[in-house]
């Protein structure tokens, strides 16, 4: 009887090319491949392979969502909803609410009374760093914040190492016509001197006068406690009245006002578009409208309507009298999150295709956690020795 020969092994170069094609939006596939044999484990855990893997797939995949279910009325329970087969990342204790997710990190308000106001948390590694808030009166603030990587020349495909970061904090005190902002540097471990938009800023005064004339039932505008957008050297937030956009200049520590493309709509989302322009998305009726604005143009920047998607044609709606709302966006990949009474949907602006990512809920803001989740050499080698 003839002896059956074992099939020839693929050479490492060919194996590399095969493994590089495993999609990062389902990390389980790469973890399972690492356990096939020690040779595959060695290839997948090699730092050079992981760099090529991240570079070949570009933007990090969506691993999960942090939900903010309420605007102001008390802190909602912490929740990380995984969008892959990988389990949810365990939360650190003492969370109050999530403010931002960006570059592999999460910024959260803490609920502890030890003088720590924020926690910067890396879910993949479990690393966390406490950050004291700026030297301001925290009573009755309505705030938003942006967390971003500050490593020089970083492509943001692998920001898990606990490198330098910055936090831009912006807020409006209750019943005051003022917006202020300050920036924290992890390298200096200090906040910048706060800057303000108030009656001394001509553009802000014009905005306030216009809003007063437009509405007899005028109330003081406040900063929307939603996720901001980072485009170039600008960090952008929205105000509650007229969708005015507040820009914080990272290099100049300065605030200014940007007129929106559409004023009389509610629940808007700002985002960085794939072409590095500033994006603005909102719903009018059953249509999703998206505008873009070049922020580094030499000529005066203008808003251009770049996309209109009829949601009724792609998303099921149980009750047409209940309005769908825009509740967030994914940074730089052309994705909008829309909440309906049928569930939470992710809309790809390039293809117009929807994907249901969660069940129905009263979503106020959705923070997408985007990062590559790849096998760790030490842990995987330990696991391989036990099998």
ROMARZA-614703 format. One record per residue (C-alpha): residue number from 0; residue in three letters; x, z, y. Coordinates in nm, 3 decimals. Layout:
{sese:NUM torvex:ALA c1:X c3:Z c2:Y}
...
//
This chain:
{sese:0 torvex:UNK c1:0.000 c3:0.000 c2:0.000}
{sese:1 torvex:UNK c1:0.144 c3:-0.106 c2:0.338}
{sese:2 torvex:UNK c1:0.238 c3:0.170 c2:0.580}
{sese:3 torvex:UNK c1:0.042 c3:0.165 c2:0.905}
{sese:4 torvex:UNK c1:0.269 c3:0.152 c2:1.206}
{sese:5 torvex:UNK c1:0.205 c3:0.350 c2:1.520}
{sese:6 torvex:UNK c1:0.113 c3:0.133 c2:1.818}
{sese:7 torvex:UNK c1:0.404 c3:0.071 c2:2.055}
{sese:8 torvex:UNK c1:0.419 c3:0.297 c2:2.358}
{sese:9 torvex:UNK c1:0.382 c3:0.160 c2:2.707}
{sese:10 torvex:UNK c1:0.700 c3:0.175 c2:2.909}
{sese:11 torvex:UNK c1:0.693 c3:0.418 c2:3.202}
{sese:12 torvex:UNK c1:0.667 c3:0.147 c2:3.467}
{sese:13 torvex:UNK c1:0.354 c3:0.002 c2:3.305}
{sese:14 torvex:UNK c1:0.207 c3:0.349 c2:3.247}
{sese:15 torvex:UNK c1:0.261 c3:0.423 c2:3.615}
{sese:16 torvex:UNK c1:0.062 c3:0.117 c2:3.716}
{sese:17 torvex:UNK c1:-0.223 c3:0.208 c2:3.480}
{sese:18 torvex:UNK c1:-0.242 c3:0.569 c2:3.600}
{sese:19 torvex:UNK c1:-0.227 c3:0.466 c2:3.965}
{sese:20 torvex:UNK c1:-0.560 c3:0.289 c2:3.913}
{sese:21 torvex:UNK c1:-0.748 c3:0.607 c2:3.823}
{sese:22 torvex:UNK c1:-0.983 c3:0.666 c2:4.116}
{sese:23 torvex:UNK c1:-0.925 c3:0.988 c2:4.315}
{sese:24 torvex:UNK c1:-1.296 c3:1.047 c2:4.383}
{sese:25 torvex:UNK c1:-1.321 c3:1.197 c2:4.031}
{sese:26 torvex:UNK c1:-1.011 c3:1.421 c2:3.994}
{sese:27 torvex:UNK c1:-1.104 c3:1.515 c2:3.638}
{sese:28 torvex:UNK c1:-0.981 c3:1.174 c2:3.516}
{sese:29 torvex:UNK c1:-0.626 c3:1.237 c2:3.638}
{sese:30 torvex:UNK c1:-0.624 c3:1.591 c2:3.495}
{sese:31 torvex:UNK c1:-0.739 c3:1.466 c2:3.154}
{sese:32 torvex:UNK c1:-0.481 c3:1.188 c2:3.157}
{sese:33 torvex:UNK c1:-0.209 c3:1.448 c2:3.223}
{sese:34 torvex:UNK c1:-0.305 c3:1.622 c2:2.898}
{sese:35 torvex:UNK c1:-0.286 c3:1.309 c2:2.678}
{sese:36 torvex:UNK c1:0.084 c3:1.366 c2:2.604}
{sese:37 torvex:UNK c1:0.392 c3:1.524 c2:2.758}
{sese:38 torvex:UNK c1:0.521 c3:1.185 c2:2.876}
{sese:39 torvex:UNK c1:0.203 c3:1.120 c2:3.076}
{sese:40 torvex:UNK c1:0.215 c3:1.479 c2:3.204}
{sese:41 torvex:UNK c1:0.571 c3:1.422 c2:3.326}
{sese:42 torvex:UNK c1:0.473 c3:1.098 c2:3.502}
{sese:43 torvex:UNK c1:0.158 c3:1.234 c2:3.668}
{sese:44 torvex:UNK c1:0.324 c3:1.556 c2:3.790}
{sese:45 torvex:UNK c1:0.626 c3:1.372 c2:3.931}
{sese:46 torvex:UNK c1:0.628 c3:1.405 c2:4.314}
{sese:47 torvex:UNK c1:0.720 c3:1.039 c2:4.351}
{sese:48 torvex:UNK c1:0.417 c3:0.927 c2:4.148}
{sese:49 torvex:UNK c1:0.186 c3:1.153 c2:4.344}
{sese:50 torvex:UNK c1:0.313 c3:1.010 c2:4.674}
{sese:51 torvex:UNK c1:0.251 c3:0.655 c2:4.548}
{sese:52 torvex:UNK c1:-0.090 c3:0.758 c2:4.415}
{sese:53 torvex:UNK c1:-0.203 c3:0.895 c2:4.752}
{sese:54 torvex:UNK c1:-0.058 c3:0.599 c2:4.944}
{sese:55 torvex:UNK c1:-0.222 c3:0.342 c2:4.715}
{sese:56 torvex:UNK c1:-0.570 c3:0.494 c2:4.760}
{sese:57 torvex:UNK c1:-0.550 c3:0.553 c2:5.136}
{sese:58 torvex:UNK c1:-0.809 c3:0.791 c2:5.277}
{sese:59 torvex:UNK c1:-0.855 c3:1.115 c2:5.076}
{sese:60 torvex:UNK c1:-1.170 c3:1.133 c2:4.865}
{sese:61 torvex:UNK c1:-1.469 c3:1.355 c2:4.932}
{sese:62 torvex:UNK c1:-1.441 c3:1.662 c2:4.708}
{sese:63 torvex:UNK c1:-1.726 c3:1.870 c2:4.842}
{sese:64 torvex:UNK c1:-1.942 c3:1.979 c2:5.133}
{sese:65 torvex:UNK c1:-1.964 c3:2.297 c2:5.333}
{sese:66 torvex:UNK c1:-2.312 c3:2.345 c2:5.475}
{sese:67 torvex:UNK c1:-2.418 c3:2.507 c2:5.796}
{sese:68 torvex:UNK c1:-2.790 c3:2.555 c2:5.751}
{sese:69 torvex:UNK c1:-2.863 c3:2.723 c2:6.085}
{sese:70 torvex:UNK c1:-2.753 c3:2.666 c2:6.441}
{sese:71 torvex:UNK c1:-2.752 c3:3.008 c2:6.603}
{sese:72 torvex:UNK c1:-3.001 c3:3.240 c2:6.431}
{sese:73 torvex:UNK c1:-2.767 c3:3.443 c2:6.213}
{sese:74 torvex:UNK c1:-2.492 c3:3.334 c2:5.972}
{sese:75 torvex:UNK c1:-2.599 c3:3.141 c2:5.662}
{sese:76 torvex:UNK c1:-2.440 c3:3.231 c2:5.329}
{sese:77 torvex:UNK c1:-2.109 c3:3.059 c2:5.254}
{sese:78 torvex:UNK c1:-2.146 c3:2.760 c2:5.027}
{sese:79 torvex:UNK c1:-1.910 c3:2.496 c2:4.895}
{sese:80 torvex:UNK c1:-2.100 c3:2.224 c2:4.709}
{sese:81 torvex:UNK c1:-1.872 c3:2.013 c2:4.491}
{sese:82 torvex:UNK c1:-1.943 c3:1.639 c2:4.484}
{sese:83 torvex:UNK c1:-1.726 c3:1.583 c2:4.174}
{sese:84 torvex:UNK c1:-1.718 c3:1.724 c2:3.821}
{sese:85 torvex:UNK c1:-1.454 c3:1.976 c2:3.928}
{sese:86 torvex:UNK c1:-1.589 c3:2.329 c2:3.983}
{sese:87 torvex:UNK c1:-1.655 c3:2.469 c2:4.329}
{sese:88 torvex:UNK c1:-1.356 c3:2.631 c2:4.495}
{sese:89 torvex:UNK c1:-1.401 c3:3.011 c2:4.516}
{sese:90 torvex:UNK c1:-1.452 c3:3.132 c2:4.872}
{sese:91 torvex:UNK c1:-1.225 c3:3.393 c2:5.025}
{sese:92 torvex:UNK c1:-1.414 c3:3.708 c2:5.118}
{sese:93 torvex:UNK c1:-1.542 c3:3.798 c2:5.462}
{sese:94 torvex:UNK c1:-1.670 c3:3.455 c2:5.566}
{sese:95 torvex:UNK c1:-1.921 c3:3.424 c2:5.847}
{sese:96 torvex:UNK c1:-1.960 c3:3.046 c2:5.883}
{sese:97 torvex:UNK c1:-1.754 c3:2.730 c2:5.847}
{sese:98 torvex:UNK c1:-1.664 c3:2.552 c2:6.173}
{sese:99 torvex:UNK c1:-1.458 c3:2.253 c2:6.058}
{sese:100 torvex:UNK c1:-1.290 c3:2.080 c2:5.762}
{sese:101 torvex:UNK c1:-1.000 c3:1.845 c2:5.824}
{sese:102 torvex:UNK c1:-0.662 c3:1.748 c2:5.675}
{sese:103 torvex:UNK c1:-0.712 c3:1.956 c2:5.359}
{sese:104 torvex:UNK c1:-0.796 c3:2.276 c2:5.547}
{sese:105 torvex:UNK c1:-1.113 c3:2.467 c2:5.636}
{sese:106 torvex:UNK c1:-1.166 c3:2.670 c2:5.953}
{sese:107 torvex:UNK c1:-1.411 c3:2.958 c2:5.920}
{sese:108 torvex:UNK c1:-1.535 c3:3.243 c2:6.133}
{sese:109 torvex:UNK c1:-1.471 c3:3.576 c2:5.967}
{sese:110 torvex:UNK c1:-1.719 c3:3.861 c2:5.945}
{sese:111 torvex:UNK c1:-1.458 c3:4.135 c2:5.927}
{sese:112 torvex:UNK c1:-1.400 c3:4.394 c2:6.201}
{sese:113 torvex:UNK c1:-1.019 c3:4.400 c2:6.189}
{sese:114 torvex:UNK c1:-0.964 c3:4.189 c2:6.499}
{sese:115 torvex:UNK c1:-0.932 c3:3.864 c2:6.303}
{sese:116 torvex:UNK c1:-1.169 c3:3.597 c2:6.437}
{sese:117 torvex:UNK c1:-1.079 c3:3.289 c2:6.228}
{sese:118 torvex:UNK c1:-0.942 c3:3.209 c2:5.887}
{sese:119 torvex:UNK c1:-0.764 c3:2.883 c2:5.803}
{sese:120 torvex:UNK c1:-0.818 c3:2.827 c2:5.432}
{sese:121 torvex:UNK c1:-0.680 c3:2.561 c2:5.193}
{sese:122 torvex:UNK c1:-0.932 c3:2.555 c2:4.904}
{sese:123 torvex:UNK c1:-0.706 c3:2.359 c2:4.666}
{sese:124 torvex:UNK c1:-0.418 c3:2.609 c2:4.678}
{sese:125 torvex:UNK c1:-0.609 c3:2.918 c2:4.789}
{sese:126 torvex:UNK c1:-0.367 c3:2.963 c2:5.081}
{sese:127 torvex:UNK c1:-0.518 c3:3.136 c2:5.384}
{sese:128 torvex:UNK c1:-0.399 c3:3.239 c2:5.727}
{sese:129 torvex:UNK c1:-0.571 c3:3.471 c2:5.971}
{sese:130 torvex:UNK c1:-0.594 c3:3.361 c2:6.334}
{sese:131 torvex:UNK c1:-0.690 c3:3.587 c2:6.623}
{sese:132 torvex:UNK c1:-0.926 c3:3.430 c2:6.875}
{sese:133 torvex:UNK c1:-0.842 c3:3.344 c2:7.236}
{sese:134 torvex:UNK c1:-0.846 c3:3.621 c2:7.494}
{sese:135 torvex:UNK c1:-1.205 c3:3.572 c2:7.612}
{sese:136 torvex:UNK c1:-1.534 c3:3.759 c2:7.622}
{sese:137 torvex:UNK c1:-1.701 c3:3.669 c2:7.288}
{sese:138 torvex:UNK c1:-2.047 c3:3.795 c2:7.389}
{sese:139 torvex:UNK c1:-2.321 c3:3.531 c2:7.362}
{sese:140 torvex:UNK c1:-2.094 c3:3.230 c2:7.315}
{sese:141 torvex:UNK c1:-2.218 c3:2.904 c2:7.167}
{sese:142 torvex:UNK c1:-1.910 c3:2.745 c2:7.021}
{sese:143 torvex:UNK c1:-1.754 c3:2.464 c2:6.824}
{sese:144 torvex:UNK c1:-1.400 c3:2.413 c2:6.701}
{sese:145 torvex:UNK c1:-1.172 c3:2.150 c2:6.551}
{sese:146 torvex:UNK c1:-0.887 c3:2.215 c2:6.307}
{sese:147 torvex:UNK c1:-0.611 c3:1.954 c2:6.269}
{sese:148 torvex:UNK c1:-0.268 c3:1.911 c2:6.116}
{sese:149 torvex:UNK c1:0.019 c3:1.934 c2:6.367}
{sese:150 torvex:UNK c1:0.305 c3:1.811 c2:6.146}
{sese:151 torvex:UNK c1:0.496 c3:1.536 c2:6.327}
{sese:152 torvex:UNK c1:0.453 c3:1.194 c2:6.163}
{sese:153 torvex:UNK c1:0.217 c3:1.324 c2:5.892}
{sese:154 torvex:UNK c1:-0.016 c3:1.067 c2:5.734}
{sese:155 torvex:UNK c1:-0.259 c3:1.349 c2:5.636}
{sese:156 torvex:UNK c1:-0.269 c3:1.240 c2:5.272}
{sese:157 torvex:UNK c1:-0.113 c3:1.565 c2:5.150}
{sese:158 torvex:UNK c1:-0.163 c3:1.854 c2:5.395}
{sese:159 torvex:UNK c1:-0.170 c3:2.130 c2:5.131}
{sese:160 torvex:UNK c1:0.166 c3:2.285 c2:5.201}
{sese:161 torvex:UNK c1:0.055 c3:2.525 c2:5.470}
{sese:162 torvex:UNK c1:0.238 c3:2.333 c2:5.745}
{sese:163 torvex:UNK c1:0.176 c3:2.361 c2:6.120}
{sese:164 torvex:UNK c1:-0.177 c3:2.320 c2:6.250}
{sese:165 torvex:UNK c1:-0.376 c3:2.343 c2:6.572}
{sese:166 torvex:UNK c1:-0.723 c3:2.475 c2:6.651}
{sese:167 torvex:UNK c1:-0.918 c3:2.349 c2:6.953}
{sese:168 torvex:UNK c1:-1.190 c3:2.599 c2:7.039}
{sese:169 torvex:UNK c1:-1.463 c3:2.507 c2:7.290}
{sese:170 torvex:UNK c1:-1.764 c3:2.710 c2:7.400}
{sese:171 torvex:UNK c1:-2.035 c3:2.767 c2:7.660}
{sese:172 torvex:UNK c1:-2.129 c3:3.120 c2:7.770}
{sese:173 torvex:UNK c1:-2.502 c3:3.190 c2:7.763}
{sese:174 torvex:UNK c1:-2.688 c3:3.095 c2:8.084}
{sese:175 torvex:UNK c1:-2.376 c3:2.965 c2:8.259}
{sese:176 torvex:UNK c1:-2.307 c3:2.607 c2:8.369}
{sese:177 torvex:UNK c1:-1.959 c3:2.611 c2:8.221}
{sese:178 torvex:UNK c1:-1.770 c3:2.466 c2:7.927}
{sese:179 torvex:UNK c1:-1.427 c3:2.602 c2:7.845}
{sese:180 torvex:UNK c1:-1.167 c3:2.521 c2:7.583}
{sese:181 torvex:UNK c1:-0.837 c3:2.655 c2:7.453}
{sese:182 torvex:UNK c1:-0.591 c3:2.535 c2:7.188}
{sese:183 torvex:UNK c1:-0.411 c3:2.746 c2:6.928}
{sese:184 torvex:UNK c1:-0.069 c3:2.647 c2:6.789}
{sese:185 torvex:UNK c1:0.031 c3:2.795 c2:6.454}
{sese:186 torvex:UNK c1:0.398 c3:2.736 c2:6.535}
{sese:187 torvex:UNK c1:0.386 c3:2.938 c2:6.857}
{sese:188 torvex:UNK c1:0.113 c3:3.170 c2:6.722}
{sese:189 torvex:UNK c1:-0.061 c3:3.168 c2:7.059}
{sese:190 torvex:UNK c1:-0.347 c3:3.012 c2:7.251}
{sese:191 torvex:UNK c1:-0.313 c3:2.790 c2:7.557}
{sese:192 torvex:UNK c1:-0.449 c3:2.898 c2:7.893}
{sese:193 torvex:UNK c1:-0.826 c3:2.822 c2:7.885}
{sese:194 torvex:UNK c1:-0.947 c3:2.524 c2:8.086}
{sese:195 torvex:UNK c1:-1.299 c3:2.481 c2:8.224}
{sese:196 torvex:UNK c1:-1.562 c3:2.227 c2:8.317}
{sese:197 torvex:UNK c1:-1.763 c3:2.382 c2:8.599}
{sese:198 torvex:UNK c1:-1.880 c3:2.330 c2:8.956}
{sese:199 torvex:UNK c1:-1.525 c3:2.240 c2:9.056}
{sese:200 torvex:UNK c1:-1.525 c3:1.927 c2:8.835}
{sese:201 torvex:UNK c1:-1.681 c3:1.623 c2:8.999}
{sese:202 torvex:UNK c1:-1.782 c3:1.448 c2:8.676}
{sese:203 torvex:UNK c1:-1.944 c3:1.765 c2:8.543}
{sese:204 torvex:UNK c1:-2.136 c3:1.819 c2:8.869}
{sese:205 torvex:UNK c1:-2.270 c3:1.460 c2:8.855}
{sese:206 torvex:UNK c1:-2.380 c3:1.517 c2:8.496}
{sese:207 torvex:UNK c1:-2.560 c3:1.842 c2:8.585}
{sese:208 torvex:UNK c1:-2.738 c3:1.688 c2:8.884}
{sese:209 torvex:UNK c1:-2.854 c3:1.392 c2:8.678}
{sese:210 torvex:UNK c1:-2.996 c3:1.618 c2:8.409}
{sese:211 torvex:UNK c1:-3.180 c3:1.834 c2:8.664}
{sese:212 torvex:UNK c1:-3.340 c3:1.527 c2:8.821}
{sese:213 torvex:UNK c1:-3.439 c3:1.391 c2:8.480}
{sese:214 torvex:UNK c1:-3.623 c3:1.701 c2:8.360}
{sese:215 torvex:UNK c1:-3.847 c3:1.943 c2:8.553}
{sese:216 torvex:UNK c1:-3.809 c3:2.191 c2:8.267}
{sese:217 torvex:UNK c1:-3.433 c3:2.199 c2:8.301}
{sese:218 torvex:UNK c1:-3.233 c3:2.455 c2:8.105}
{sese:219 torvex:UNK c1:-2.862 c3:2.525 c2:8.106}
{sese:220 torvex:UNK c1:-2.680 c3:2.285 c2:7.871}
{sese:221 torvex:UNK c1:-2.474 c3:2.432 c2:7.591}
{sese:222 torvex:UNK c1:-2.208 c3:2.299 c2:7.360}
{sese:223 torvex:UNK c1:-2.361 c3:2.175 c2:7.036}
{sese:224 torvex:UNK c1:-2.227 c3:2.397 c2:6.753}
{sese:225 torvex:UNK c1:-2.150 c3:2.091 c2:6.543}
{sese:226 torvex:UNK c1:-1.835 c3:1.933 c2:6.411}
{sese:227 torvex:UNK c1:-1.618 c3:1.766 c2:6.674}
{sese:228 torvex:UNK c1:-1.426 c3:1.440 c2:6.638}
{sese:229 torvex:UNK c1:-1.054 c3:1.370 c2:6.677}
{sese:230 torvex:UNK c1:-0.950 c3:1.026 c2:6.803}
{sese:231 torvex:UNK c1:-0.598 c3:0.971 c2:6.931}
{sese:232 torvex:UNK c1:-0.507 c3:1.255 c2:7.167}
{sese:233 torvex:UNK c1:-0.871 c3:1.342 c2:7.233}
{sese:234 torvex:UNK c1:-1.099 c3:1.599 c2:7.074}
{sese:235 torvex:UNK c1:-1.469 c3:1.532 c2:7.138}
{sese:236 torvex:UNK c1:-1.777 c3:1.758 c2:7.138}
{sese:237 torvex:UNK c1:-2.138 c3:1.705 c2:7.249}
{sese:238 torvex:UNK c1:-2.359 c3:1.896 c2:7.492}
{sese:239 torvex:UNK c1:-2.722 c3:1.980 c2:7.425}
{sese:240 torvex:UNK c1:-2.862 c3:1.789 c2:7.722}
{sese:241 torvex:UNK c1:-2.841 c3:1.412 c2:7.739}
{sese:242 torvex:UNK c1:-2.583 c3:1.398 c2:7.458}
{sese:243 torvex:UNK c1:-2.302 c3:1.415 c2:7.713}
{sese:244 torvex:UNK c1:-1.963 c3:1.415 c2:7.542}
{sese:245 torvex:UNK c1:-1.693 c3:1.666 c2:7.634}
{sese:246 torvex:UNK c1:-1.337 c3:1.543 c2:7.582}
{sese:247 torvex:UNK c1:-1.043 c3:1.779 c2:7.543}
{sese:248 torvex:UNK c1:-0.707 c3:1.608 c2:7.600}
{sese:249 torvex:UNK c1:-0.455 c3:1.754 c2:7.353}
{sese:250 torvex:UNK c1:-0.150 c3:1.651 c2:7.554}
{sese:251 torvex:UNK c1:-0.273 c3:1.750 c2:7.899}
{sese:252 torvex:UNK c1:-0.484 c3:2.059 c2:7.818}
{sese:253 torvex:UNK c1:-0.769 c3:1.914 c2:8.023}
{sese:254 torvex:UNK c1:-1.147 c3:1.869 c2:7.989}
{sese:255 torvex:UNK c1:-1.356 c3:1.575 c2:8.107}
{sese:256 torvex:UNK c1:-1.704 c3:1.424 c2:8.059}
{sese:257 torvex:UNK c1:-1.777 c3:1.097 c2:7.876}
{sese:258 torvex:UNK c1:-2.119 c3:0.936 c2:7.914}
{sese:259 torvex:UNK c1:-2.289 c3:0.868 c2:7.578}
{sese:260 torvex:UNK c1:-2.438 c3:0.532 c2:7.475}
{sese:261 torvex:UNK c1:-2.781 c3:0.689 c2:7.425}
{sese:262 torvex:UNK c1:-2.920 c3:0.995 c2:7.603}
{sese:263 torvex:UNK c1:-3.280 c3:1.042 c2:7.485}
{sese:264 torvex:UNK c1:-3.217 c3:1.106 c2:7.115}
{sese:265 torvex:UNK c1:-3.156 c3:1.422 c2:6.916}
{sese:266 torvex:UNK c1:-2.918 c3:1.528 c2:6.638}
{sese:267 torvex:UNK c1:-2.623 c3:1.295 c2:6.699}
{sese:268 torvex:UNK c1:-2.288 c3:1.284 c2:6.521}
{sese:269 torvex:UNK c1:-1.946 c3:1.194 c2:6.659}
{sese:270 torvex:UNK c1:-1.675 c3:1.051 c2:6.435}
{sese:271 torvex:UNK c1:-1.343 c3:0.871 c2:6.422}
{sese:272 torvex:UNK c1:-1.414 c3:0.514 c2:6.313}
{sese:273 torvex:UNK c1:-1.186 c3:0.321 c2:6.077}
{sese:274 torvex:UNK c1:-1.055 c3:0.113 c2:6.370}
{sese:275 torvex:UNK c1:-0.952 c3:0.437 c2:6.551}
{sese:276 torvex:UNK c1:-1.237 c3:0.411 c2:6.802}
{sese:277 torvex:UNK c1:-1.479 c3:0.693 c2:6.885}
{sese:278 torvex:UNK c1:-1.806 c3:0.660 c2:6.694}
{sese:279 torvex:UNK c1:-2.152 c3:0.785 c2:6.794}
{sese:280 torvex:UNK c1:-2.440 c3:0.785 c2:6.543}
{sese:281 torvex:UNK c1:-2.806 c3:0.879 c2:6.581}
{sese:282 torvex:UNK c1:-3.150 c3:0.804 c2:6.445}
{sese:283 torvex:UNK c1:-3.430 c3:0.633 c2:6.636}
{sese:284 torvex:UNK c1:-3.742 c3:0.611 c2:6.427}
{sese:285 torvex:UNK c1:-3.625 c3:0.508 c2:6.081}
{sese:286 torvex:UNK c1:-3.316 c3:0.322 c2:6.204}
{sese:287 torvex:UNK c1:-2.960 c3:0.453 c2:6.205}
{sese:288 torvex:UNK c1:-2.769 c3:0.329 c2:6.510}
{sese:289 torvex:UNK c1:-2.391 c3:0.342 c2:6.539}
{sese:290 torvex:UNK c1:-2.186 c3:0.272 c2:6.854}
{sese:291 torvex:UNK c1:-1.809 c3:0.263 c2:6.897}
{sese:292 torvex:UNK c1:-1.586 c3:0.309 c2:7.199}
{sese:293 torvex:UNK c1:-1.217 c3:0.226 c2:7.226}
{sese:294 torvex:UNK c1:-1.041 c3:0.530 c2:7.368}
{sese:295 torvex:UNK c1:-0.697 c3:0.379 c2:7.431}
{sese:296 torvex:UNK c1:-0.804 c3:0.056 c2:7.600}
{sese:297 torvex:UNK c1:-0.625 c3:-0.046 c2:7.921}
{sese:298 torvex:UNK c1:-0.953 c3:-0.163 c2:8.069}
{sese:299 torvex:UNK c1:-1.250 c3:0.073 c2:8.128}
{sese:300 torvex:UNK c1:-1.393 c3:0.172 c2:7.790}
{sese:301 torvex:UNK c1:-1.746 c3:0.063 c2:7.700}
{sese:302 torvex:UNK c1:-1.980 c3:0.152 c2:7.417}
{sese:303 torvex:UNK c1:-2.054 c3:-0.130 c2:7.172}
{sese:304 torvex:UNK c1:-2.337 c3:-0.113 c2:6.922}
{sese:305 torvex:UNK c1:-2.172 c3:-0.199 c2:6.592}
{sese:306 torvex:UNK c1:-2.426 c3:-0.114 c2:6.322}
{sese:307 torvex:UNK c1:-2.801 c3:-0.078 c2:6.268}
{sese:308 torvex:UNK c1:-2.926 c3:0.033 c2:5.925}
{sese:309 torvex:UNK c1:-3.294 c3:0.051 c2:5.834}
{sese:310 torvex:UNK c1:-3.308 c3:0.371 c2:5.632}
{sese:311 torvex:UNK c1:-3.658 c3:0.314 c2:5.494}
{sese:312 torvex:UNK c1:-3.518 c3:0.022 c2:5.296}
{sese:313 torvex:UNK c1:-3.243 c3:0.223 c2:5.125}
{sese:314 torvex:UNK c1:-3.350 c3:0.591 c2:5.116}
{sese:315 torvex:UNK c1:-3.668 c3:0.728 c2:4.953}
{sese:316 torvex:UNK c1:-3.881 c3:0.939 c2:5.186}
{sese:317 torvex:UNK c1:-4.155 c3:1.165 c2:5.047}
{sese:318 torvex:UNK c1:-4.326 c3:1.242 c2:5.379}
{sese:319 torvex:UNK c1:-4.293 c3:0.981 c2:5.655}
{sese:320 torvex:UNK c1:-4.409 c3:1.232 c2:5.919}
{sese:321 torvex:UNK c1:-4.100 c3:1.449 c2:5.859}
{sese:322 torvex:UNK c1:-3.811 c3:1.315 c2:6.060}
{sese:323 torvex:UNK c1:-3.476 c3:1.238 c2:5.900}
{sese:324 torvex:UNK c1:-3.175 c3:1.364 c2:6.095}
{sese:325 torvex:UNK c1:-2.805 c3:1.286 c2:6.120}
{sese:326 torvex:UNK c1:-2.614 c3:1.599 c2:6.013}
{sese:327 torvex:UNK c1:-2.250 c3:1.490 c2:5.998}
{sese:328 torvex:UNK c1:-1.985 c3:1.229 c2:5.928}
{sese:329 torvex:UNK c1:-1.667 c3:1.187 c2:5.725}
{sese:330 torvex:UNK c1:-1.351 c3:1.137 c2:5.927}
{sese:331 torvex:UNK c1:-1.217 c3:0.782 c2:5.950}
{sese:332 torvex:UNK c1:-1.394 c3:0.634 c2:5.648}
{sese:333 torvex:UNK c1:-1.722 c3:0.511 c2:5.799}
{sese:334 torvex:UNK c1:-1.958 c3:0.758 c2:5.631}
{sese:335 torvex:UNK c1:-2.265 c3:0.927 c2:5.784}
{sese:336 torvex:UNK c1:-2.466 c3:1.213 c2:5.632}
{sese:337 torvex:UNK c1:-2.843 c3:1.199 c2:5.674}
{sese:338 torvex:UNK c1:-3.086 c3:1.472 c2:5.572}
{sese:339 torvex:UNK c1:-3.437 c3:1.374 c2:5.457}
{sese:340 torvex:UNK c1:-3.713 c3:1.560 c2:5.276}
{sese:341 torvex:UNK c1:-3.591 c3:1.383 c2:4.960}
{sese:342 torvex:UNK c1:-3.234 c3:1.512 c2:4.982}
{sese:343 torvex:UNK c1:-2.900 c3:1.486 c2:5.159}
{sese:344 torvex:UNK c1:-2.759 c3:1.133 c2:5.158}
{sese:345 torvex:UNK c1:-2.419 c3:0.985 c2:5.233}
{sese:346 torvex:UNK c1:-2.445 c3:0.640 c2:5.397}
{sese:347 torvex:UNK c1:-2.149 c3:0.401 c2:5.380}
{sese:348 torvex:UNK c1:-2.151 c3:0.209 c2:5.709}
{sese:349 torvex:UNK c1:-1.954 c3:-0.086 c2:5.570}
{sese:350 torvex:UNK c1:-2.176 c3:-0.155 c2:5.271}
{sese:351 torvex:UNK c1:-2.496 c3:0.011 c2:5.392}
{sese:352 torvex:UNK c1:-2.521 c3:0.177 c2:5.050}
{sese:353 torvex:UNK c1:-2.657 c3:0.534 c2:5.018}
{sese:354 torvex:UNK c1:-2.558 c3:0.806 c2:4.773}
{sese:355 torvex:UNK c1:-2.751 c3:1.127 c2:4.721}
{sese:356 torvex:UNK c1:-2.508 c3:1.421 c2:4.741}
{sese:357 torvex:UNK c1:-2.737 c3:1.725 c2:4.747}
{sese:358 torvex:UNK c1:-3.094 c3:1.845 c2:4.720}
{sese:359 torvex:UNK c1:-3.335 c3:1.880 c2:5.015}
{sese:360 torvex:UNK c1:-3.257 c3:2.161 c2:5.259}
{sese:361 torvex:UNK c1:-3.270 c3:2.260 c2:5.623}
{sese:362 torvex:UNK c1:-2.927 c3:2.122 c2:5.709}
{sese:363 torvex:UNK c1:-2.800 c3:2.176 c2:6.060}
{sese:364 torvex:UNK c1:-2.445 c3:2.055 c2:6.006}
{sese:365 torvex:UNK c1:-2.254 c3:1.920 c2:5.707}
{sese:366 torvex:UNK c1:-1.876 c3:1.953 c2:5.690}
{sese:367 torvex:UNK c1:-1.718 c3:1.716 c2:5.435}
{sese:368 torvex:UNK c1:-1.406 c3:1.848 c2:5.259}
{sese:369 torvex:UNK c1:-1.180 c3:1.548 c2:5.197}
{sese:370 torvex:UNK c1:-0.851 c3:1.584 c2:5.013}
{sese:371 torvex:UNK c1:-0.655 c3:1.457 c2:4.714}
{sese:372 torvex:UNK c1:-0.682 c3:1.697 c2:4.421}
{sese:373 torvex:UNK c1:-0.396 c3:1.622 c2:4.180}
{sese:374 torvex:UNK c1:-0.241 c3:1.816 c2:3.890}
{sese:375 torvex:UNK c1:0.011 c3:2.086 c2:3.978}
{sese:376 torvex:UNK c1:0.329 c3:2.054 c2:3.767}
{sese:377 torvex:UNK c1:0.378 c3:2.426 c2:3.703}
{sese:378 torvex:UNK c1:0.021 c3:2.497 c2:3.597}
{sese:379 torvex:UNK c1:-0.014 c3:2.180 c2:3.392}
{sese:380 torvex:UNK c1:0.313 c3:2.236 c2:3.204}
{sese:381 torvex:UNK c1:0.201 c3:2.587 c2:3.120}
{sese:382 torvex:UNK c1:-0.129 c3:2.451 c2:2.995}
{sese:383 torvex:UNK c1:0.047 c3:2.181 c2:2.791}
{sese:384 torvex:UNK c1:0.262 c3:2.443 c2:2.612}
{sese:385 torvex:UNK c1:-0.051 c3:2.621 c2:2.491}
{sese:386 torvex:UNK c1:-0.200 c3:2.309 c2:2.331}
//
